[in-house]
């Protein structure tokens, strides 16, 4: 009825695409490694919520605006690039007040809200995600289907669930690895600086992305 075909192939492709390293995976890994699994989980939840925004935009046809409007694409692209660079510089310039006796398992609600917001904005402000949905999902929808928005929504939700499951695998792997390695404060500081450099690089790369069309 929805006109969806090759669903198994779509799910496999979605899993492979989610496993490809990018800003979302980098943010989840860095927050988990430098903090705790709770911080990684909240960040992943923010990213998944951001993905839902792109899913609903694709279903309503709003993503087509980014694909056809150079001005809209450029605006979102620069906002996203500046946000990634700001995240990177914040990590590089962050003052380290934590001592070895400070517990990292307890995270304040304010901190969790900040992590959720970071994950959400990192995903929402990336116009390449919107263009991806517009280019990828139609390949699995019959052109003659009468309920294309519902088909977009269904495939998008499946993609988001697959991505969330992969995020859980990442968090578990980093958490288990961290417990075995027991990284000290100095190693965590270097990790956060390295992540900061990578986010600045990702922001610059996004800024240099060519406007479609």
Secondary structure by P-SEA (a helix, b strand, c coil): cccccaaaaaaaaaaaaaacccaaaaaaaaaaaaccaaaaaaaaaaaaaaaaaaaaaaaaaaaaaaaccaaaaaaaaaaaaaaaaaaaaaaaacccccccccccccccaaaaaaaaaaaaaaaaacaaaaaaaaacccccccccccaaaaaaaaaaaaaaaaaaaaaaaaaaaaaaaaaaacccaaaaaaaaaaaaaaaaaaaaaaaaccccc
